[in-house]
Amino acid sequence: MRTTIGTLIGGGLVMLHVGVVAMALAGPAWLFVETFRDGDGWALTAWRNVFGDLDRWGVLLANTAAVAVWALVPSMLVGIAMALILFKIRGRLRVPMMALLLLAATMPLYAVSGWMYGVVGIERWLGSTAMVGLIHGVAHLPLVVLIVGVAVRSVDADLEEAALVEGADTVGVLFRVTLRRAIAGLVTAGVLVVLWVVTDYSVSDVLQVRTFAEEVYTQYALHGRPQEPTLVSLPQILLFGGLLWAWRRHYLIDESVPNEIGARRRFSAGRFGFPLTAAAGVVAVALAALPLVSLGRRLTGQLDLWTLASSFSPELRVSLTTSSAAGAIAAALAVGLAWAIVRPTRWRLPLAACVVLLLAVPGPVLGIGIVRVMTKLATFSDTAATAYDSPGILVAAYVFRFLPVAVILLVPAVRAIPIECELAARVDGCGSTRVWWHIVWPRCLPTALMAAFVVMILALGELPCSILVTPPGYDTVGKRFFSLVHYGLYPDAAMLCLLSLASVVGPWMGLVVLLRKWLFGEK
């Protein structure tokens, strides 16, 4: 009887995970099929409309590439330098600097763009691909530092010691050994930055720069049908899907178990130690404090700040509840998906391909797909219609959008589980469900909590997908800010950003607690 119940529960869990992934991809797949239809018949009209205008493609390609370069070069150069200073160079105040970087990493993109609009202005930078890229570069710089930092810290200390014994100096070891061995982390950081930049249109729309992501949203708003927007995004889906799939063994399905990050080799920078640490400290403080100072100045002279803040309580409540729910759901699902991807099973490659494809699909396309599917379902089911008009649709959108991120975060935790533990449990009579419940979940719980925090933070700042699926009466903070900032960074938009920054203090403190030994400690 117990075996039968365990089998049923296990089958239900498998169907749940597969069902969520299938629902997430159903919308984009449906949109792609509809590109071959025109009205009630099959036709290639949409393909001719999109791919027949080479001049437009040239502008989109040039602007998107320019924005990506302007975001990638400064974020990677500064990020790699700060990662080496904080993770490989001996210095004081490293822990508070890392805490500040984590705080900066939790800030939503619209909050970062908001304070930068206040500093540089909007009107003078209209049409500037450089400013769009720099805003993205500043927003993603803390994440680059953390990703590259973890990669360089995991380099085997014996290799670095051997290089020192052979006569290499500190700079030589860092560049010839440490960075080379951490190349997977560097490439992953760069690919993720470019992917986040080219799939977001919030900044490019405000500064009136035509990129692929902005064109997807514009085409949908102009034509009111999904064919053209879907085809505009198709090249970047194929490009990033191919890049991510080619790199999958470095972050997704590799079976090797990395060494636990413990005490690693730190170098002395001699007389350059203090200047380097001070420079890293200035950058960390600037990333964490400048938004507060810049946005706070916009509120100078406002007499009733409490009334202004209270006016945004509905948007803040919707964003916090939906993003928290999405974080918990995505983290719970990611444990099972990561386990199925890491362990050799029949589902391994198909699930890995689905994760890669979901990660490559732009937010607007995912949002249009959700709208298309839910509109069709609402005509047949009152339950679907009710769900479509509730905040639950936002939770689903966030889960579909950021589930791949949670899976990538959980994969290293699953790899670190000794396969012998699972084999011993099966010898003792445990089925897959009991192994998953008694071994996989307890071992992955800390990382799952971290993934929940990360997804919550990303959902708080999500705009390209949620702006299309938000039901009437349930506006999010990102959508409200997007509607306000087109008129300039006035006190209402500044207050909205400050409230958003205040809302991430809780997730930030949670991350600091979860990572205090793994990231900050010297064990």
VOGU-3710 file (C-alpha; in Angstrom, 3 decimals, decimal comma):
1> mrttigtlig> 0,000/0,000/0,000  2,787/2,406/0,970  4,638/1,575/-2,256  1,513/2,276/-4,288  0,957/5,625/-2,591  4,621/6,552/-3,103  4,356/5,638/-6,772  1,244/7,766/-7,197  2,842/10,720/-5,429  5,995/10,339/-7,492
11> gglvmlhvgv> 4,001/10,210/-10,703  2,045/13,283/-9,643  5,242/15,204/-8,926  6,676/14,256/-12,316  3,495/15,360/-14,078  3,493/18,615/-12,096  7,046/19,522/-13,124  6,567/18,472/-16,742  3,219/20,278/-16,858  4,659/23,582/-15,648
21> vamalagpaw> 7,462/23,439/-18,215  4,980/22,525/-20,959  2,648/25,393/-20,004  5,571/27,834/-19,972  6,549/26,865/-23,519  3,002/26,484/-24,839  2,561/30,206/-25,451  5,773/30,802/-27,455  5,206/27,570/-29,415  1,652/28,629/-30,310
31> lfvetfrdgd> 2,881/32,060/-31,396  5,471/30,501/-33,696  2,847/28,278/-35,349  0,585/31,285/-35,868  3,305/33,088/-37,828  2,400/30,762/-40,713  -1,252/31,830/-40,609  -3,014/34,907/-41,920  -6,664/35,117/-40,979  -8,285/31,710/-41,434
41> gwaltawrnv> -5,695/30,284/-43,833  -2,053/29,356/-44,010  0,226/32,029/-45,464  3,699/33,581/-45,135  2,477/37,167/-45,011  3,970/37,861/-41,602  7,330/36,388/-42,634  7,435/38,677/-45,674  6,438/41,688/-43,577  9,197/41,118/-41,045
51> fgdldrwgvl> 12,097/39,712/-43,027  11,437/41,694/-46,200  12,494/45,020/-44,636  16,282/44,758/-44,501  16,763/48,411/-43,551  14,803/47,927/-40,339  16,808/44,818/-39,496  20,031/46,739/-39,980  18,929/49,425/-37,512  17,719/46,872/-34,953
61> lantaavavw> 20,887/44,809/-35,227  23,204/47,822/-34,966  21,375/49,344/-31,985  21,052/46,055/-30,117  24,714/45,215/-30,667  25,792/48,696/-29,565  23,685/48,526/-26,387  25,057/45,072/-25,576  28,666/46,210/-26,051  28,184/49,354/-23,961
71> alvpsmlvgi> 26,715/47,204/-21,183  29,121/44,283/-21,450  32,512/45,993/-21,652  32,328/48,213/-18,535  30,411/45,674/-16,440  32,847/42,871/-17,269  36,022/44,937/-16,934  35,016/46,511/-13,621  33,335/43,310/-12,449  36,388/41,110/-13,081
81> amalilfkir> 38,688/43,627/-11,396  36,438/43,879/-8,331  36,015/40,107/-8,167  39,778/39,612/-8,099  40,221/42,293/-5,439  37,441/41,048/-3,160  37,933/37,312/-3,602  41,665/36,888/-4,244  43,488/39,856/-2,673  43,993/40,146/1,054
91> grlrvpmmal> 42,266/43,201/2,440  40,127/44,547/5,218  36,432/45,381/5,168  35,774/42,677/2,584  32,625/41,431/4,323  30,823/44,812/4,446  31,802/45,473/0,831  30,351/42,115/-0,205  27,176/42,895/1,743  26,857/46,220/-0,091
101> lllaatmply> 27,330/44,475/-3,432  24,566/42,041/-2,538  22,330/44,987/-1,672  23,109/46,614/-5,021  22,398/43,303/-6,777  18,899/43,177/-5,263  17,898/46,571/-6,647  15,341/46,300/-9,474  16,411/47,531/-12,898  13,816/50,300/-12,954
111> avsgwmygvv> 15,140/51,648/-9,630  18,698/51,750/-10,990  17,538/53,359/-14,223  15,438/55,821/-12,207  18,316/57,247/-10,212  20,513/57,379/-13,316  17,792/59,297/-15,166  17,866/61,761/-12,297  21,645/62,172/-12,577  22,141/62,324/-16,356
121> gierwlgsta> 18,672/63,480/-17,433  16,392/61,925/-20,027  15,929/64,530/-22,746  19,629/65,014/-23,459  20,212/61,248/-23,921  17,256/60,392/-26,144  18,394/58,020/-28,887  21,698/57,218/-27,143  22,639/53,536/-27,334  25,622/54,293/-25,099
131> mvglihgvah> 23,435/55,509/-22,229  21,030/52,575/-22,560  23,989/50,202/-22,378  25,653/51,992/-19,473  22,444/51,913/-17,417  22,228/48,170/-17,955  25,936/47,811/-17,222  25,609/49,579/-13,868  22,507/47,575/-12,975  24,157/44,217/-13,714
141> lplvvlivgv> 27,657/45,029/-12,426  27,044/43,614/-8,893  25,853/40,309/-10,366  28,956/40,103/-12,550  31,149/40,608/-9,485  29,363/37,830/-7,595  29,339/35,335/-10,488  32,980/35,919/-11,414  33,983/36,076/-7,748  32,532/32,655/-6,994
151> avrsvdadle> 34,268/31,285/-10,112  37,725/32,637/-9,237  37,385/31,583/-5,602  36,693/27,995/-6,652  40,028/27,700/-8,513  42,242/25,010/-6,996  44,805/26,635/-4,710  47,420/23,977/-5,600  47,583/25,245/-9,184  48,186/28,795/-7,999
161> eaalvegadt> 50,822/27,634/-5,519  52,587/25,704/-8,275  52,694/28,808/-10,458  54,178/30,827/-7,597  56,829/28,169/-6,999  57,793/28,316/-10,667  58,515/32,029/-10,301  55,329/33,714/-11,499  54,352/36,948/-9,754  50,899/37,703/-8,340
171> vgvlfrvtlr> 49,626/39,394/-11,507  50,872/36,523/-13,628  49,167/33,920/-11,460  45,862/35,821/-11,477  45,790/36,246/-15,243  47,474/33,041/-16,404  46,040/30,608/-13,873  43,107/32,001/-11,901  41,175/33,692/-14,715  41,902/30,887/-17,155
181> raiaglvtag> 40,585/28,261/-14,740  37,543/30,451/-14,038  36,723/30,994/-17,710  33,365/29,200/-17,365  32,238/31,754/-14,778  33,429/34,664/-16,913  31,637/33,439/-20,024  28,472/32,650/-18,062  28,451/36,159/-16,577  28,957/37,736/-19,994
191> vlvvlwvvtd> 26,254/35,659/-21,684  23,742/36,401/-18,914  24,452/40,147/-19,060  23,958/40,251/-22,823  20,842/38,088/-22,546  19,287/40,345/-19,881  20,159/43,452/-21,895  18,768/42,386/-25,259  15,548/40,914/-23,821  14,587/44,044/-21,839
201> ysvsdvlqvr> 12,998/47,082/-23,447  12,159/49,286/-20,452  15,288/51,455/-20,712  15,470/51,528/-24,511  11,798/52,512/-24,732  12,223/55,464/-22,358  15,341/56,682/-24,210  13,758/55,936/-27,617  16,348/53,492/-28,903  15,040/50,836/-31,285
211> tfaeevytqy> 16,287/47,416/-30,202  14,913/43,936/-30,842  13,155/43,767/-27,466  11,640/47,239/-27,873  10,560/46,368/-31,413  8,711/43,277/-30,157  6,659/45,383/-27,767  6,111/48,135/-30,375  4,998/45,706/-33,080  2,468/44,131/-30,740
221> alhgrpqept> 1,127/47,523/-29,672  0,817/48,697/-33,291  -0,637/45,596/-34,951  -2,429/43,948/-32,029  -1,490/40,494/-33,290  1,418/38,206/-32,327  2,875/37,198/-35,704  5,211/40,123/-36,334  6,457/40,444/-32,718  7,245/36,726/-32,593
231> lvslpqillf> 9,245/36,790/-35,816  11,179/39,870/-34,712  12,382/37,940/-31,660  13,110/34,697/-33,535  16,756/35,458/-34,481  17,776/36,308/-30,924  15,964/33,216/-29,566  17,930/31,035/-31,988  21,190/32,865/-31,276  21,026/32,762/-27,492
241> ggllwawrrh> 19,403/29,351/-27,424  22,319/28,031/-29,474  24,927/29,772/-27,317  23,387/28,562/-24,077  23,015/25,023/-25,384  26,640/24,951/-26,536  27,679/26,078/-23,048  25,276/23,757/-21,197  27,926/21,391/-19,832  29,598/24,225/-17,947
251> ylidesvpne> 26,525/25,203/-15,946  23,681/22,741/-16,477  24,147/19,008/-17,115  27,768/18,368/-16,192  27,865/15,415/-13,768  31,154/16,360/-12,117  30,898/17,380/-8,488  32,906/20,554/-7,826  34,972/20,863/-4,711  33,273/22,678/-1,886
261> igarrrfsag> 34,322/26,292/-1,748  36,409/26,589/1,360  39,699/28,247/2,213  41,355/29,393/-1,002  44,621/31,074/-1,859  44,709/34,816/-1,224  47,462/37,021/-2,511  49,176/39,997/-1,012  49,128/43,081/-3,238  51,904/44,777/-1,244
271> rfgfpltaaa> 51,807/48,547/-1,437  48,935/48,349/-3,915  46,699/46,488/-1,461  45,181/49,534/0,228  44,533/51,532/-2,990  42,925/48,505/-4,652  40,722/47,754/-1,654  39,792/51,416/-1,337  38,836/51,577/-5,018  36,661/48,479/-4,681
281> gvvavalaal> 35,077/49,976/-1,559  34,259/53,221/-3,365  32,540/51,309/-6,175  30,568/49,133/-3,719  29,434/52,148/-1,672  28,530/54,070/-4,820  26,418/51,215/-6,208  24,520/50,859/-2,934  24,285/54,495/-1,779  24,010/56,618/-4,926
291> plvslgrrlt> 20,466/55,428/-5,712  19,299/56,483/-2,252  20,993/59,878/-2,443  19,915/60,660/-6,010  16,308/59,601/-5,512  16,086/61,225/-2,091  17,071/64,583/-3,555  14,039/64,413/-5,847  11,819/64,450/-2,769  13,331/67,615/-1,324
301> gqldlwtlas> 10,618/70,155/-0,635  7,759/67,654/-0,631  5,510/68,420/2,318  3,451/65,250/2,653  5,732/62,314/1,881  3,531/59,865/3,775  0,520/60,600/1,580  2,682/60,252/-1,528  4,079/56,940/-0,323  0,667/55,635/0,705
311> sfspelrvsl> -0,721/56,294/-2,775  1,504/53,512/-4,109  0,548/50,914/-1,496  -1,711/48,903/-3,890  1,092/48,491/-6,456  3,624/47,652/-3,769  1,307/45,088/-2,192  0,654/43,359/-5,527  4,356/43,275/-6,428  5,476/41,910/-3,059
321> ttssaagaia> 2,815/39,200/-2,809  3,105/37,962/-6,397  6,916/38,031/-6,465  7,135/36,222/-3,102  4,732/33,531/-4,290  6,618/33,167/-7,569  9,931/32,829/-5,731  8,627/30,041/-3,501  6,987/28,147/-6,378  9,951/28,489/-8,744
331> aalavglawa> 12,438/27,344/-6,093  10,297/24,322/-5,177  9,963/23,264/-8,812  13,625/23,943/-9,558  14,807/21,309/-7,060  13,065/18,513/-8,926  13,996/19,846/-12,363  17,659/20,252/-11,401  17,703/16,704/-10,033  16,199/15,320/-13,251
341> ivrptrwrlp> 18,710/17,272/-15,354  21,843/16,349/-13,376  21,078/12,651/-12,898  21,157/10,528/-16,097  17,457/9,956/-16,861  15,242/9,849/-19,932  14,085/13,395/-19,118  17,566/14,858/-18,884  18,226/16,301/-22,337  14,596/17,318/-23,090
351> laacvvllla> 14,339/19,195/-19,777  17,730/20,842/-20,288  16,639/21,953/-23,762  13,397/23,383/-22,335  15,299/25,297/-19,652  17,657/26,760/-22,247  14,777/27,700/-24,548  12,828/29,361/-21,727  15,903/31,337/-20,761  16,322/32,564/-24,348
361> vpgpvlgigi> 12,685/33,593/-24,941  12,276/37,388/-24,535  9,875/38,606/-21,877  7,456/40,286/-24,324  7,077/37,077/-26,358  6,422/35,082/-23,206  3,837/37,654/-22,126  2,101/37,681/-25,506  2,028/33,884/-25,430  0,411/33,839/-21,984
371> vrvmtklatf> -2,211/36,350/-23,128  -2,933/34,291/-26,239  -3,297/30,996/-24,384  -5,352/32,402/-21,502  -7,674/34,278/-23,867  -8,425/31,049/-25,691  -8,875/29,056/-22,461  -11,142/31,750/-20,984  -13,664/31,132/-23,777  -14,051/27,504/-22,660
381> sdtaatayds> -13,591/27,684/-18,889  -14,872/30,097/-16,274  -12,002/29,027/-14,000  -9,455/30,112/-16,614  -11,277/33,409/-17,051  -11,202/34,011/-13,296  -7,482/33,167/-13,137  -6,784/35,474/-16,068  -8,363/38,389/-14,191  -6,530/37,686/-10,916
391> pgilvaayvf> -2,964/38,283/-9,631  -2,396/34,568/-10,165  -1,595/35,286/-13,807  1,286/37,487/-12,639  2,600/34,688/-10,436  2,484/32,304/-13,401  4,288/34,814/-15,620  7,071/35,293/-13,067  7,439/31,536/-12,562  7,631/30,880/-16,311
401> rflpvavill> 10,125/33,718/-16,804  12,537/32,939/-13,964  12,199/29,196/-13,448  15,329/28,605/-15,607  17,330/30,928/-13,339  16,229/28,951/-10,272  17,165/25,675/-11,984  20,660/26,958/-12,793  21,108/28,025/-9,174  19,977/24,582/-7,907
411> vpavraipie> 22,120/22,503/-10,285  25,385/22,921/-8,284  23,559/21,938/-5,066  22,261/18,731/-6,696  25,708/17,939/-8,095  27,159/18,225/-4,590  24,906/15,397/-3,314  27,003/12,197/-3,341  25,395/9,672/-5,651  26,290/7,017/-3,056
421> celaarvdgc> 23,660/8,484/-0,698  20,929/8,006/-3,253  22,119/4,496/-4,169  22,216/3,468/-0,494  18,683/4,774/0,000  17,442/2,778/-2,978  19,134/-0,358/-1,651  17,202/0,176/1,584  13,962/0,174/-0,397  13,383/3,893/-0,997
431> gstrvwwhiv> 11,717/4,857/-4,225  12,360/8,040/-6,179  9,803/9,982/-4,152  11,368/9,095/-0,786  14,884/9,747/-2,123  13,718/13,133/-3,349  11,990/13,939/-0,052  14,546/12,590/2,455  17,860/13,233/0,654  17,581/15,714/-2,214
441> wprclptalm> 15,293/18,293/-0,586  17,140/18,518/2,784  20,493/18,882/1,012  19,157/21,512/-1,389  17,052/23,501/1,084  19,583/26,347/1,751  20,193/26,814/-1,976  16,455/26,590/-2,661  15,852/29,418/-0,180  18,532/31,469/-1,922
451> aafvvmilal> 16,916/30,739/-5,304  13,551/31,845/-3,912  15,087/35,159/-2,809  16,761/35,655/-6,200  13,562/34,932/-8,153  11,622/37,253/-5,853  14,113/40,049/-6,506  14,049/39,482/-10,267  10,239/39,389/-10,240  10,064/42,677/-8,346
461> gelpcsilvt> 11,942/44,349/-11,189  10,327/42,436/-14,075  8,516/44,551/-16,664  8,649/43,211/-20,268  6,384/40,230/-19,534  4,268/41,478/-16,628  3,245/44,709/-18,366  1,379/42,614/-20,942  -0,343/40,179/-18,576  -1,187/42,457/-15,629
471> ppgydtvgkr> -4,977/42,235/-15,055  -7,028/45,406/-14,525  -6,850/46,707/-10,975  -3,609/44,907/-10,108  -0,833/47,166/-11,364  2,717/46,342/-10,320  5,380/48,771/-9,171  7,345/48,274/-12,393  4,343/49,001/-14,599  3,414/52,107/-12,607
481> ffslvhygly> 6,986/53,411/-12,737  7,160/52,752/-16,482  4,051/54,874/-17,004  5,371/57,706/-14,812  8,989/57,956/-15,961  8,082/58,871/-19,548  7,209/62,316/-18,186  10,509/62,625/-16,293  11,817/61,601/-12,886  9,394/63,637/-10,815
491> pdaamlclls> 8,846/63,073/-7,060  6,157/60,423/-7,599  8,480/58,261/-9,719  11,351/58,837/-7,276  9,173/57,823/-4,326  8,122/54,669/-6,156  11,778/53,725/-6,664  12,607/54,369/-3,009  9,711/52,197/-1,895  10,992/49,450/-4,179
501> lasvvgpwmg> 14,460/49,721/-2,667  12,960/49,508/0,809  11,065/46,363/-0,197  14,280/44,505/-1,125  15,875/45,034/2,304  14,210/41,848/3,557  15,435/39,652/0,668  18,877/41,245/0,971  19,139/40,394/4,667  18,007/36,864/3,863
511> lvvllrkwlf> 20,740/36,491/1,240  23,353/37,836/3,637  22,323/35,273/6,259  22,247/32,403/3,762  25,587/33,269/2,187  27,478/34,454/5,262  29,602/31,281/5,487  29,631/30,190/1,869  30,451/33,565/0,344  31,830/35,703/3,147
521> gek> 33,554/33,135/5,313  37,098/31,909/5,159  36,404/28,325/6,207
//
